[in-house]
Amino acid sequence: MEPTPECPVEITLAALHGRWTTLVVRELLRGDRSYSELREALPLLSDKVLSDRLAQLGEAGVVERDRRRGWPPRVRYALTTSGHRLGPVLQALWDWGTETSTQPAETKPDRATTSPR
């Protein structure tokens, strides 16, 4: 998915694109993590998907990889300053999903007829 440069929403959605991406960001909002700590926190992710999501987030400037000296090699993943700014975005998505999921079906907005303001 190629973002439209003039649309900030598309840029944000492109950075968070893909299943599990927001959950990886959620875990890193709690603090820096090693790969194995992320695997433990997100047991349904395969190694390939987690590696792909970390690479995607790195390319988007959301996550930084810190390789520490020593043997065995140790790598920690952390959010960049830009990545930390996604915290309120994810909170807003959480709030919206919680509110929407608790509305009775007849009061939920019709997806086909409603649009963002």
Stockholm file with secondary structure:
# STOCKHOLM 1.0

chainA/1-117         MEPTPECPVEITLAALHGRWTTLVVRELLRGDRSYSELREALPLLSDKVLSDRLAQLGEAGVVERDRRRGWPPRVRYALTTSGHRLGPVLQALWDWGTETSTQPAETKPDRATTSPR
#=GR chainA/1-117 SS CCCCTTCHHHHHHHHTCSTTHHHHHHHHHTCCEEHHHHHHHCTTSCHHHHHHHHHHHHHTTSEEEEEESSSSCEEEEEECHHHHTTHHHHHHHHHHHHHHHTSCGGGSCCTTTCCCC
#=GC SS_cons         CCCCTTCHHHHHHHHTCSTTHHHHHHHHHTCCEEHHHHHHHCTTSCHHHHHHHHHHHHHTTSEEEEEESSSSCEEEEEECHHHHTTHHHHHHHHHHHHHHHTSCGGGSCCTTTCCCC
//
